[in-house]
Amino acid sequence: MSESLRLLSRCVLALVLCLSLVPSTVRAVDADGFVVEDIRLNGLQRISPGAVLIALPVRVGDRFDPQRSSDVIRALFQTEFFSDVQLGRDGDVLVIDVVERPSIAELNITGNKDIKTEDLQKGLREAGLAVGRVFVPSALDQLRQELQRQYFANGKYGMDVETEVADLPRNRVRIDIVISEGDVARIRQINIVGNQVFDDDTLRNAFELSTPNLLSFITGNDKYSRQKLAGDLEKLHAYYLDRGYLDFDITSTQVAITPDKREIYITINVDEGQQYTVDEVKLSGNLVVEPEELVRLVTLRPGDVFSRKAMTETSDAISERLGEAGYAFANVNGLPEVDTEKASTKLTFFVDPGKRAYVRRISFAGNQKTADEVMRREMRQMESATFSSAAVERSRVRLERLGFFEDVTVETPAVPGSPDQVDVNFTVKERASGSISAGVGFGQGSGLLLNAAVTQNNFLGTGDSVSVNFSNSDYARVYSVAHTNPYATVDGVSRSVSAFLRTTDAADANLTEYDTDSFGGSWGYNVPLSEFSAFGFGLAFENTKIGTGDFTSQDVLDFIADNGDSYNIFKLNLSLARDTRNRAIFPDRGALRRLSGEIAAPLGDLQFYKLNFTEQHYFPFSDTVSLMVSGTLGYGDGYGDTTALSFFENFFAGGFRTLRGFKDNTLGPRTFSAFTDSDGDPFGGDRLILARSELFFPVPFMEQQSKNFRLSVFADAGNVFGPDDSLKVGELRYSTGMAAVWISPFGAISIAIAQPFNEGPQDETQRFQFSLGAGF
């Protein structure tokens, strides 16, 4: 065979093979339909065949006809995976050709300030917009509407959202979302229409929203918010209900915005109705405690103006009393029966105590360092005992008073499947209760502070306090060790022991010139007398040696001439205290009353005594605002062979702990200077008077308030007086100002800005005071 013939035969053979590989023509589905023997999917790139087959309303073996085509196409488009779907038939095989939507490769958000990017991304994921997902254009429209809703709710009606979708290789897209937030629309006017009893100003004072005023730039109360308006309308409704207007109604509310979307006009139409009084009050239901006790809890009496607030408070008080008796599931409802003709109500409190509850289990969470035993011994609610809401609350307060925790919360869930059992679950957040430190600080009263200390108020989680300390400042060097066991006995008797070595230079503490070298120790007990009261007693020994200098005052020299310059002092310490404060650090409710005294026994070289009385009260106005009022009296004198109180035991005033705005220890009597023939340095006195009032409030602009930081405005008054001074109100010193305290990881930082008043010619003022790294 010639070469040309062989070439021709090869070409024919290749053509035949190619034709055999071409598939049969895919036809449209004919009217008669067919039974599906197989399903072929064309065009899939990222979507798995399984995901498509699950969405199909047709299975192998089903009969397929043109009527079912629309069902298949609709089902596939509803998956939002595809931008195009076509159907065909290859014999008895259903052929589905699809075009996948692009995937999202990048998603960029810019311009947002009010709403965090993380929050936006979370919302985008819920809407189906996230990197790696299939891009659905309709989701952008939903996003735009949702953003407008959120910003409009915050009063930003001028906001705008621009979106741009850019194609990328391999069927991907980049989405850019640009947000223009605009300015918050400010309230220009709030009108209340229909009110006759109360004027507009009185009602608007109850609102959170307001027209612009001097403080609006801080509070932002002139910025419109739909949520705040809803809250103000509820406050308006409550204002009238608390004053007896049971028929009060807000008939309509109009919010109008100016064309430039910058100013808002609010109009509230009200119908006040008539005022109702209380005609009769009665209790109904199962009164499981003495009715007289519950009657005393009812604050509304016949003839009073009806108040929904007073009715709710009465229901809560009765529920709480039933809770104290063990009825944890008590339900108390106040129901007024209204007589519109007489404008009066008959008020009935329906009492359903439920079953008496018992505590199954008490558990603790969050205490990683503190042992359960330390917390359990503070419990006043016992397991397997009758539930008492008062005992549970007292247990929570006792945990807070330990000082080991920033926060203590308690829950009392019902035991599933048991109608009369509850669990008591305490959750705590521990604070740093100890430290190992070597550092430097500064205090205006103490100068440069060098310290090295191992302090643990919750030693190894046992609740014991242990400290080994060295500190050095301008006027004192102290070495000390101390240990306190708050439960030396199972009854809660605490025991404290300590020892110290101290050197001081009084001149560097703003006092007259002398120095002391002391060492000693103490031992004492504190015995609880009741839940809130305790009696303390102890013994202490101190050896003190006095040193003088060229400028030592005659008062000090005279004392040394009469008593010598070295003394062994044996002290007996006694105290009686009642403490109902709710926390050890930063309390905001409760009171402290403490009477203490120490007497230097005759077997020592000096005989004297000192008495102190402190009264302190905290009044809470809200969860974040409270008022503290306190007073302190001190008195001391010598007895036996010691004719006066030892000068180094004198009371002093001035500084953070006593009277802010005045330098530490500078108020009161002064020594006589022979060099100038006039009064010299501060000397202290044997009588002390102090008074303080302080209003604590939250830190502005902080959504989450810190348990370790507080601000206050204060007013201080007081002074010290010597043996020859008469106690006169005119001799008291006064100051007022602002203060801040932060319990930082390396110590307390205290700042005060004070304005002293009626200072004397020799008083030393100090308007700005701070302390860093000193004890709190």
matplotlib code that plots the C-alpha trace (Angstrom):
import matplotlib.pyplot as plt

x = [0.0, 1.3, 2.1, -0.8, -3.4, -2.1, -2.4, -6.0, -7.1, -5.6, -7.6, -10.9, -10.3, -9.6, -12.8, -14.9, -13.4, -14.2, -17.8, -18.2, -17.3, -19.8, -22.8, -26.3, -28.2, -29.8, -33.5, -36.0, -38.5, -41.4, -45.0, -45.4, -42.6, -40.5, -39.4, -36.1, -33.4, -30.6, -29.9, -26.9, -25.6, -23.5, -21.7, -21.0, -17.7, -17.9, -21.4, -21.5, -23.8, -25.3, -26.5, -28.2, -29.9, -31.3, -33.0, -34.5, -38.1, -37.5, -35.9, -34.6, -37.7, -40.1, -42.0, -41.0, -43.0, -43.1, -45.4, -42.7, -40.0, -41.2, -41.0, -37.4, -36.3, -38.0, -36.4, -32.9, -33.3, -34.5, -31.1, -29.6, -26.6, -27.2, -27.8, -29.1, -30.8, -31.7, -33.3, -33.0, -33.3, -30.8, -32.8, -34.2, -31.6, -32.7, -30.0, -29.6, -27.3, -26.5, -24.4, -23.1, -23.2, -19.8, -18.3, -17.3, -13.5, -13.3, -15.7, -14.7, -16.6, -15.6, -17.1, -18.8, -18.3, -21.5, -21.8, -18.6, -17.3, -17.5, -21.2, -21.7, -19.8, -22.0, -25.1, -23.7, -23.0, -26.6, -27.7, -25.5, -22.7, -19.4, -16.1, -16.3, -20.1, -22.1, -22.9, -26.6, -27.3, -30.6, -28.7, -27.2, -30.6, -31.6, -28.3, -29.0, -32.5, -31.3, -28.5, -31.0, -33.3, -30.5, -29.2, -32.6, -33.4, -30.3, -31.5, -29.2, -31.6, -29.0, -27.1, -26.3, -24.9, -23.0, -22.1, -19.8, -19.3, -16.1, -15.6, -12.5, -10.9, -12.2, -15.9, -15.3, -16.3, -15.1, -17.8, -17.1, -19.6, -19.1, -21.2, -21.8, -23.3, -24.1, -25.1, -27.6, -30.8, -31.2, -34.4, -35.6, -38.9, -40.9, -44.6, -47.1, -50.7, -53.8, -52.1, -54.0, -52.8, -49.1, -47.3, -44.9, -41.7, -42.7, -43.4, -40.4, -38.2, -39.0, -37.7, -34.3, -34.6, -34.4, -34.0, -30.4, -29.0, -25.7, -24.9, -26.1, -22.6, -21.8, -25.1, -26.2, -29.8, -30.7, -30.0, -33.1, -33.4, -36.5, -35.7, -35.2, -38.5, -40.3, -38.7, -39.8, -43.4, -43.4, -42.0, -44.8, -47.3, -45.8, -45.7, -49.5, -50.2, -48.1, -50.3, -53.6, -54.5, -55.6, -57.4, -54.3, -53.6, -51.1, -53.5, -50.8, -47.2, -45.8, -42.2, -41.4, -38.0, -36.8, -36.0, -32.2, -32.8, -31.0, -33.8, -36.6, -40.0, -41.9, -45.5, -47.2, -51.0, -52.3, -55.6, -55.1, -58.5, -59.4, -57.5, -58.4, -58.2, -58.0, -61.4, -60.5, -57.4, -57.6, -55.5, -56.9, -55.6, -53.6, -51.9, -49.3, -47.8, -49.5, -51.9, -50.8, -47.2, -48.4, -50.8, -47.8, -46.1, -49.0, -48.1, -51.4, -54.2, -57.9, -58.0, -54.6, -54.2, -53.7, -50.1, -49.1, -45.5, -46.7, -48.9, -45.9, -43.7, -46.2, -46.5, -42.7, -42.5, -45.1, -43.3, -40.0, -41.6, -43.0, -39.6, -38.1, -40.6, -39.5, -42.0, -39.6, -42.3, -44.8, -46.9, -48.5, -50.6, -52.3, -55.6, -57.4, -61.2, -62.1, -65.2, -65.3, -68.3, -66.7, -63.2, -62.0, -60.5, -60.8, -57.4, -57.0, -53.7, -54.0, -51.5, -50.5, -47.5, -47.1, -45.3, -42.7, -39.3, -36.2, -32.6, -31.3, -27.7, -25.5, -22.8, -20.1, -18.6, -15.8, -13.6, -10.4, -8.2, -10.6, -11.5, -15.2, -14.8, -13.9, -17.1, -19.3, -18.6, -20.0, -23.4, -26.4, -28.6, -28.0, -28.5, -31.6, -33.1, -36.1, -35.3, -35.1, -34.6, -33.2, -30.6, -29.6, -29.1, -27.2, -24.9, -24.2, -23.4, -21.0, -19.2, -18.8, -17.6, -14.7, -13.0, -11.8, -14.3, -15.1, -18.7, -21.0, -24.3, -26.7, -29.4, -32.1, -33.4, -36.1, -35.0, -36.4, -39.2, -39.5, -42.2, -40.7, -36.9, -34.4, -30.7, -28.7, -25.9, -23.3, -21.1, -18.1, -15.5, -12.2, -10.1, -6.3, -6.2, -2.4, 0.8, 4.6, 6.1, 9.1, 8.4, 8.5, 5.6, 5.0, 2.6, 2.4, 2.2, 4.9, 7.2, 9.1, 7.9, 10.2, 8.6, 9.1, 6.2, 4.6, 0.9, -1.9, -5.3, -6.5, -3.4, -3.5, -7.2, -7.7, -9.1, -6.2, -4.3, -0.5, 1.9, 5.7, 6.4, 9.2, 8.5, 10.7, 9.4, 10.7, 9.6, 9.3, 11.0, 8.9, 9.5, 6.4, 4.9, 1.3, -1.1, -4.9, -7.0, -10.7, -11.9, -9.6, -12.6, -15.6, -17.8, -16.0, -13.7, -10.7, -7.1, -4.5, -0.8, 1.8, 5.3, 7.0, 10.2, 9.7, 11.9, 10.2, 11.4, 8.4, 9.9, 9.5, 5.8, 5.2, 5.5, 7.9, 11.4, 12.0, 12.5, 11.4, 12.8, 10.2, 9.6, 6.9, 4.0, 0.4, -2.0, -5.8, -9.2, -12.4, -15.5, -18.8, -21.8, -24.4, -24.6, -23.5, -21.8, -18.4, -16.3, -12.5, -9.8, -6.0, -2.7, 0.2, 3.8, 5.8, 9.3, 9.9, 13.0, 12.8, 15.6, 15.9, 17.7, 18.8, 15.3, 13.3, 10.4, 10.3, 7.0, 8.9, 11.9, 9.6, 7.9, 11.3, 12.4, 9.4, 9.2, 12.6, 13.3, 12.8, 9.6, 8.2, 4.5, 2.0, -1.4, -4.8, -7.0, -10.8, -13.4, -17.1, -18.5, -21.7, -21.1, -23.9, -22.0, -22.5, -18.9, -15.4, -14.2, -16.3, -19.5, -22.7, -25.2, -25.3, -23.6, -20.7, -20.6, -17.4, -16.2, -12.6, -10.1, -6.6, -5.0, -1.4, -1.2, 0.5, 3.2, 4.7, 6.7, 3.8, 0.1, -2.4, -5.6, -7.3, -10.9, -12.3, -15.9, -16.9, -20.3, -20.6, -23.7, -24.2, -27.5, -28.0, -30.0, -29.6, -27.4, -24.6, -25.1, -24.8, -24.1, -21.8, -22.0, -19.6, -18.3, -15.3, -14.5, -11.2, -10.1, -7.0, -5.3, -2.7, -3.3, -1.3, 2.3, 1.7, 0.0, -0.9, -1.3, 2.1, 2.9, 3.7, 0.2, -1.5, -4.4, -3.6, -5.8, -5.1, -4.7, -6.5, -7.7, -9.0, -9.4, -8.7, -7.4, -5.0, -1.5, -1.0, -1.0, -0.8, -4.0, -4.5, -2.1, 1.5, 4.7, 6.2, 9.4, 11.9, 13.8, 10.9, 9.0, 5.9, 4.1, 6.2, 5.5, 2.3, 2.1, -1.3, -3.8, -5.6, -9.1, -10.2, -13.4, -14.0, -17.1, -17.4, -20.1, -19.3, -21.5, -20.3, -21.4, -20.5, -17.8, -19.4, -19.2, -18.4, -21.0, -19.5, -18.7, -15.6, -15.8, -12.3, -12.8, -15.1, -15.6, -17.1, -17.8, -17.2, -17.4, -15.0, -15.0, -12.9, -9.9, -7.7, -7.5, -5.0, -5.5, -5.8, -8.1, -11.8, -14.0, -15.6, -17.5, -15.8, -12.4, -13.4, -11.9, -13.9, -13.2, -15.1, -14.1, -13.9, -12.0, -11.2, -9.8, -8.6, -7.6, -4.9, -2.9, 0.1, -1.8, -4.4, -4.2, -6.0, -6.6, -8.4, -9.0, -10.2, -11.1, -10.4, -12.5, -12.0, -8.3, -6.4, -3.3, -1.0, -2.9, -1.1, -3.4, -3.0, -5.7, -4.4, -3.5, -2.6, -1.0, 0.4, 1.3, 0.4, -1.9, -5.6]
y = [0.0, 3.4, 6.0, 8.2, 5.4, 4.7, 8.4, 8.5, 5.4, 6.9, 10.1, 8.2, 6.1, 9.2, 10.9, 7.8, 7.7, 11.4, 11.1, 8.1, 10.3, 13.1, 12.9, 12.6, 16.0, 17.3, 17.9, 20.0, 18.2, 17.0, 17.3, 13.6, 13.7, 10.8, 8.8, 10.1, 7.5, 9.8, 13.5, 15.3, 18.6, 20.9, 24.1, 23.3, 24.8, 25.3, 24.0, 20.3, 18.1, 16.8, 20.3, 20.7, 17.3, 17.9, 21.0, 19.4, 18.4, 15.6, 12.2, 9.3, 7.2, 10.2, 11.1, 14.5, 16.7, 20.4, 21.2, 20.2, 22.3, 25.5, 23.7, 22.6, 26.1, 27.8, 25.4, 26.0, 29.8, 29.7, 28.3, 31.6, 29.7, 30.3, 33.3, 31.1, 27.7, 25.7, 22.3, 19.7, 16.0, 13.5, 10.3, 9.6, 11.7, 15.1, 17.6, 20.7, 23.5, 26.1, 29.3, 29.8, 33.1, 34.5, 34.0, 36.9, 37.2, 40.5, 42.5, 46.0, 48.3, 52.0, 55.1, 53.5, 55.0, 54.4, 50.7, 48.6, 46.8, 43.5, 44.1, 44.9, 41.8, 39.7, 41.2, 40.7, 37.0, 36.6, 38.2, 35.9, 38.4, 36.9, 36.1, 32.7, 32.7, 33.0, 36.6, 37.4, 41.0, 41.2, 40.9, 44.3, 45.9, 44.2, 45.4, 48.9, 48.9, 47.3, 50.0, 52.7, 51.3, 51.2, 54.7, 56.2, 54.7, 56.6, 59.8, 59.9, 60.5, 62.0, 58.7, 57.1, 53.7, 53.2, 49.7, 48.8, 45.3, 44.7, 41.5, 39.5, 36.6, 33.0, 34.1, 36.1, 39.6, 42.3, 44.2, 47.7, 49.2, 52.9, 54.4, 58.1, 58.4, 62.0, 64.0, 63.1, 65.1, 67.4, 68.1, 71.7, 71.5, 69.1, 70.0, 68.3, 69.0, 68.3, 68.6, 70.7, 69.5, 69.5, 72.1, 71.3, 72.0, 69.7, 66.8, 67.4, 67.2, 63.5, 62.9, 61.7, 63.6, 67.4, 70.5, 71.9, 73.2, 74.0, 70.3, 68.8, 68.6, 66.2, 64.3, 64.3, 64.5, 66.7, 64.0, 62.2, 58.5, 56.4, 54.1, 57.0, 58.6, 55.3, 55.2, 58.8, 58.1, 55.2, 57.6, 60.1, 57.4, 56.2, 59.9, 60.2, 56.7, 57.3, 60.4, 58.8, 59.4, 55.9, 57.0, 58.8, 58.0, 59.2, 59.5, 60.2, 61.1, 63.0, 63.3, 65.8, 66.4, 69.4, 69.0, 69.2, 66.3, 68.1, 69.2, 67.3, 68.5, 66.2, 66.6, 64.4, 64.5, 63.3, 62.8, 63.2, 61.9, 62.3, 61.6, 58.6, 58.1, 54.9, 54.0, 50.7, 48.4, 44.7, 41.6, 38.4, 34.9, 32.6, 34.8, 32.4, 35.0, 37.1, 39.5, 42.4, 42.0, 42.3, 45.2, 47.2, 46.7, 48.3, 51.9, 53.0, 53.9, 54.8, 58.5, 58.5, 59.4, 56.2, 55.4, 52.5, 52.9, 52.5, 49.6, 47.8, 48.5, 47.0, 43.9, 43.6, 44.1, 41.4, 39.0, 39.7, 39.1, 35.8, 34.9, 35.5, 32.9, 30.4, 31.0, 31.5, 31.2, 33.7, 35.7, 38.9, 41.1, 44.4, 44.9, 48.2, 48.1, 51.4, 53.4, 56.1, 57.9, 58.4, 58.6, 56.1, 52.6, 49.6, 48.1, 44.3, 42.5, 38.9, 36.7, 33.3, 32.1, 28.8, 26.0, 26.6, 26.1, 24.3, 24.7, 21.6, 22.8, 25.9, 26.2, 28.7, 29.7, 32.0, 31.4, 30.2, 31.1, 31.3, 27.9, 27.0, 26.6, 30.3, 31.2, 28.6, 29.8, 33.2, 31.6, 32.4, 30.3, 26.6, 23.6, 21.4, 24.3, 26.4, 29.0, 32.6, 35.5, 37.6, 34.9, 34.5, 38.3, 38.5, 35.7, 37.6, 40.8, 38.9, 37.6, 41.2, 42.3, 39.9, 42.3, 39.4, 39.9, 42.7, 41.5, 38.9, 37.8, 35.1, 33.1, 30.9, 28.7, 26.1, 22.5, 20.8, 18.4, 19.6, 22.0, 23.0, 23.0, 25.6, 25.8, 28.8, 29.6, 32.3, 33.7, 35.8, 37.8, 37.7, 40.8, 40.8, 40.2, 40.0, 41.2, 40.7, 44.1, 46.2, 49.7, 53.4, 55.8, 59.3, 61.0, 64.7, 63.9, 61.2, 62.2, 59.5, 56.0, 53.0, 49.7, 46.0, 43.9, 40.5, 41.0, 38.5, 39.3, 35.9, 33.8, 30.6, 31.0, 30.4, 33.9, 34.6, 37.9, 37.7, 40.5, 41.1, 44.7, 47.2, 50.8, 53.9, 57.5, 61.0, 60.8, 57.1, 53.7, 50.8, 47.0, 45.0, 41.5, 40.7, 37.8, 37.7, 34.6, 35.7, 32.3, 31.3, 29.5, 28.0, 30.8, 33.5, 34.8, 36.4, 36.6, 39.1, 39.2, 41.7, 43.1, 46.2, 48.3, 51.9, 55.1, 58.5, 62.0, 64.3, 67.4, 65.7, 65.1, 68.8, 68.6, 70.0, 68.6, 65.3, 61.7, 58.4, 54.9, 52.3, 48.6, 46.4, 44.1, 43.4, 40.5, 40.7, 39.1, 40.2, 38.5, 38.7, 39.6, 39.4, 39.4, 43.1, 43.8, 42.7, 43.3, 43.6, 43.4, 43.1, 43.8, 45.7, 46.5, 49.4, 50.7, 54.3, 56.4, 60.1, 62.1, 65.9, 68.4, 72.0, 73.3, 70.9, 72.9, 73.7, 71.6, 68.5, 69.3, 69.9, 66.5, 64.8, 66.6, 65.3, 61.8, 60.9, 60.1, 56.4, 54.6, 51.1, 51.3, 48.5, 49.1, 47.6, 48.0, 47.7, 48.3, 47.9, 48.2, 47.7, 47.5, 47.1, 48.3, 46.2, 46.0, 46.2, 48.4, 51.2, 50.5, 52.4, 51.5, 50.6, 52.2, 51.9, 52.9, 52.2, 53.1, 52.3, 53.1, 52.3, 52.8, 52.7, 50.5, 51.8, 49.1, 51.0, 54.3, 56.4, 56.4, 57.8, 56.9, 57.7, 57.4, 57.4, 57.4, 57.2, 57.3, 56.7, 56.3, 55.5, 56.5, 55.0, 57.1, 54.6, 51.7, 54.1, 57.2, 57.3, 59.7, 59.2, 61.2, 60.6, 62.1, 61.3, 62.4, 61.8, 62.6, 61.7, 62.6, 61.5, 60.0, 59.0, 60.4, 61.5, 64.8, 65.1, 63.0, 62.0, 64.4, 61.6, 60.2, 63.4, 63.6, 65.4, 66.8, 67.8, 65.6, 62.8, 60.9, 63.8, 67.2, 67.6, 71.0, 71.4, 69.9, 66.7, 67.2, 71.0, 72.0, 72.8, 73.8, 74.8, 74.8, 77.9, 79.0, 80.7, 81.9, 83.9, 84.5, 83.1, 79.9, 77.4, 74.0, 71.9, 69.9, 68.1, 68.1, 65.9, 66.5, 65.8, 66.8, 65.6, 65.6, 64.5, 64.3, 62.8, 62.2, 59.3, 59.1, 57.1, 58.0, 60.0, 58.4, 54.9, 52.3, 49.7, 51.1, 49.9, 48.3, 49.7, 53.3, 56.0, 59.8, 62.1, 65.6, 66.2, 68.7, 68.3, 70.0, 69.6, 70.5, 69.4, 71.3, 71.4, 71.2, 75.0, 75.5, 75.9, 74.0, 76.6, 76.0, 79.1, 77.3, 74.5, 74.4, 73.7, 72.5, 71.3, 69.8, 66.7, 63.4, 60.2, 56.9, 54.0, 50.7, 49.9, 46.6, 48.4, 50.3, 53.0, 56.2, 59.1, 62.6, 65.5, 69.0, 71.0, 74.6, 75.4, 77.9, 80.1, 79.1, 80.7, 82.8, 79.9, 77.2, 75.6, 74.9, 72.5, 72.7, 69.8, 66.6, 63.2, 59.9, 57.1, 53.7, 54.4, 52.2, 52.7]
z = [0.0, -1.0, 1.5, 0.4, 0.9, 4.4, 5.3, 4.0, 6.0, 9.2, 8.8, 8.2, 11.3, 13.4, 12.2, 13.1, 16.6, 17.1, 16.0, 18.4, 21.4, 20.6, 23.1, 21.8, 21.4, 24.7, 23.8, 25.5, 27.7, 25.5, 26.5, 27.3, 29.9, 31.0, 33.9, 35.3, 35.3, 36.3, 37.0, 35.4, 36.9, 34.7, 35.7, 39.4, 40.6, 44.4, 45.3, 46.0, 44.0, 47.2, 48.2, 44.9, 44.9, 48.4, 47.1, 44.0, 44.3, 41.8, 42.5, 40.2, 39.4, 39.4, 36.3, 34.9, 32.7, 31.7, 34.7, 37.1, 35.4, 37.1, 40.5, 39.9, 38.7, 41.6, 44.1, 42.7, 42.6, 46.2, 47.3, 46.1, 44.8, 41.1, 38.8, 35.9, 35.7, 32.5, 32.1, 29.4, 28.5, 27.3, 26.8, 30.2, 31.9, 33.4, 32.5, 34.7, 33.6, 36.2, 36.5, 40.0, 41.7, 42.6, 46.1, 48.4, 48.5, 50.4, 52.6, 53.6, 56.0, 56.5, 58.0, 61.0, 64.4, 66.4, 65.5, 66.0, 63.0, 64.9, 65.5, 61.8, 60.7, 62.9, 61.4, 57.9, 58.6, 59.7, 56.4, 54.4, 53.7, 54.8, 53.2, 51.5, 51.1, 47.9, 47.0, 46.8, 45.6, 47.4, 50.7, 50.2, 50.0, 53.2, 54.8, 53.7, 55.2, 58.5, 58.9, 58.2, 60.9, 63.5, 62.8, 62.6, 66.0, 67.3, 65.7, 62.7, 59.9, 57.6, 57.4, 54.0, 52.9, 49.6, 48.4, 45.6, 44.2, 42.2, 40.1, 40.8, 38.9, 39.4, 39.8, 43.0, 44.1, 46.5, 48.5, 49.8, 52.2, 52.9, 55.7, 56.1, 59.6, 59.6, 62.7, 65.3, 64.9, 67.9, 69.7, 69.1, 70.9, 73.1, 73.3, 75.7, 74.7, 76.9, 80.3, 82.8, 86.3, 85.7, 83.6, 80.7, 82.6, 85.5, 83.1, 80.9, 84.0, 84.2, 80.7, 79.7, 76.4, 76.5, 74.4, 74.3, 77.6, 79.2, 80.0, 76.7, 75.3, 78.2, 78.7, 75.1, 76.2, 73.3, 70.8, 69.6, 70.1, 69.4, 72.3, 74.7, 73.6, 74.3, 77.7, 78.4, 77.4, 79.9, 82.5, 81.7, 82.1, 85.4, 86.6, 86.4, 87.7, 90.7, 91.4, 91.1, 87.5, 86.5, 83.3, 82.0, 78.4, 75.7, 72.8, 70.1, 69.6, 66.6, 65.7, 63.0, 61.4, 59.5, 55.7, 56.5, 59.0, 61.8, 64.1, 65.7, 67.0, 69.4, 70.2, 72.9, 73.2, 76.6, 78.3, 82.0, 83.3, 86.9, 90.1, 92.2, 95.9, 98.0, 99.5, 101.1, 101.4, 102.2, 102.1, 100.6, 100.0, 102.2, 104.8, 106.2, 108.5, 111.1, 109.3, 111.5, 110.1, 106.5, 107.3, 108.6, 105.2, 103.3, 102.6, 101.1, 103.5, 103.0, 102.0, 100.3, 96.7, 94.7, 93.6, 91.4, 92.8, 96.4, 95.4, 93.7, 96.7, 99.0, 96.9, 96.9, 100.6, 101.3, 98.9, 100.7, 104.1, 102.8, 101.4, 104.8, 106.2, 103.6, 100.8, 97.9, 95.2, 96.8, 94.4, 95.6, 93.3, 94.0, 92.1, 92.2, 91.8, 90.2, 90.9, 88.2, 89.7, 93.1, 91.7, 94.2, 94.3, 96.5, 96.6, 97.3, 97.6, 96.7, 98.5, 97.1, 99.2, 97.3, 99.1, 101.7, 100.0, 101.3, 100.1, 98.4, 97.7, 98.1, 95.4, 94.6, 91.2, 90.2, 93.4, 91.9, 94.9, 97.8, 99.3, 99.5, 103.2, 103.6, 101.8, 103.3, 106.9, 106.0, 105.0, 107.1, 104.8, 105.5, 103.2, 103.9, 105.9, 105.2, 102.5, 103.8, 101.4, 104.2, 105.1, 101.5, 101.1, 104.4, 103.2, 100.0, 101.9, 104.2, 101.2, 99.9, 103.3, 103.1, 100.7, 98.5, 95.7, 93.3, 92.8, 94.4, 92.8, 93.9, 92.1, 93.7, 90.8, 91.5, 91.5, 88.3, 89.1, 92.7, 93.7, 97.1, 96.6, 95.5, 94.9, 96.1, 93.6, 94.4, 91.7, 92.6, 90.8, 92.8, 93.2, 93.8, 97.5, 97.9, 96.4, 96.4, 95.6, 95.8, 94.5, 94.7, 95.3, 96.3, 98.7, 99.5, 103.2, 103.2, 100.4, 98.5, 99.5, 99.1, 100.0, 99.8, 101.0, 100.9, 101.7, 101.3, 102.7, 101.6, 102.3, 100.2, 100.0, 103.7, 104.5, 106.8, 106.4, 106.4, 105.8, 105.9, 105.2, 104.9, 104.0, 103.9, 103.5, 104.3, 107.9, 108.8, 108.3, 109.3, 109.5, 110.5, 110.4, 111.1, 111.0, 111.4, 111.6, 111.2, 112.4, 115.3, 116.7, 114.9, 116.4, 114.4, 117.0, 115.2, 116.5, 115.5, 116.3, 115.1, 115.7, 114.4, 114.4, 113.5, 113.2, 112.6, 112.1, 113.1, 111.4, 108.0, 108.8, 109.2, 113.0, 115.5, 115.6, 117.4, 116.3, 117.8, 117.7, 118.6, 118.6, 120.0, 119.3, 119.9, 120.4, 120.4, 119.8, 118.3, 119.6, 117.7, 119.9, 117.2, 113.4, 113.3, 116.6, 118.0, 121.1, 120.8, 123.3, 123.2, 124.8, 123.2, 124.2, 122.9, 123.7, 122.5, 122.7, 122.0, 120.3, 120.2, 118.0, 118.1, 117.2, 119.4, 121.0, 124.7, 125.0, 124.0, 126.3, 129.2, 128.7, 128.6, 131.7, 133.6, 132.2, 130.7, 127.0, 126.9, 127.8, 128.1, 127.5, 128.2, 126.5, 127.0, 123.9, 124.0, 121.3, 120.7, 117.2, 115.2, 111.5, 108.9, 105.9, 102.8, 101.6, 103.0, 100.1, 98.7, 100.7, 99.6, 102.3, 105.9, 109.0, 111.3, 114.9, 116.8, 120.3, 121.1, 123.8, 124.8, 128.2, 129.1, 132.2, 135.4, 135.2, 132.3, 132.4, 131.1, 132.1, 129.6, 127.9, 124.5, 123.5, 119.9, 118.7, 115.1, 113.5, 109.8, 107.6, 103.9, 102.2, 98.7, 96.2, 93.3, 92.3, 91.5, 93.7, 97.5, 100.3, 103.2, 106.4, 109.2, 112.4, 114.7, 118.2, 120.0, 123.5, 125.5, 128.8, 131.2, 134.7, 137.7, 137.4, 133.8, 133.9, 130.2, 127.1, 125.7, 122.8, 120.4, 121.0, 120.2, 117.6, 114.3, 111.5, 107.9, 104.9, 103.0, 106.1, 108.1, 106.5, 102.8, 101.5, 104.5, 104.7, 106.6, 110.4, 110.3, 112.0, 115.7, 118.4, 117.7, 119.8, 121.2, 119.5, 121.7, 118.6, 117.1, 120.4, 118.6, 117.7, 115.9, 114.4, 114.6, 117.8, 117.7, 120.5, 123.0, 121.5, 117.9, 116.1, 112.5, 110.2, 106.6, 104.0, 100.6, 97.6, 95.4, 91.8, 88.7, 86.2, 83.3, 79.8, 81.2, 80.3, 82.6, 86.0, 87.7, 91.2, 91.9, 91.0, 92.4, 92.2, 94.8, 95.9, 99.5, 102.4, 105.4, 108.8, 111.9, 114.0, 116.9, 120.2, 123.0, 126.8, 127.1, 124.1, 124.4, 122.0, 119.7, 116.5, 115.1, 115.4, 113.1, 109.6, 106.5, 103.0, 99.9, 96.6, 94.4, 95.0, 93.1, 94.4, 92.2, 93.8, 91.3, 91.2, 92.8, 95.5, 96.0, 93.9, 95.6, 94.2, 95.8, 94.6, 97.6, 98.5, 102.2, 104.0, 107.1, 107.3, 110.1, 109.7, 110.6, 108.7, 105.8, 102.9, 100.0, 97.3, 95.2, 97.0, 95.8, 96.9, 94.8, 96.1, 99.7, 101.8, 101.5]

ax = plt.figure().add_subplot(projection="3d")
ax.plot(x, y, z, "-o")
ax.set_aspect("equal")
plt.show()
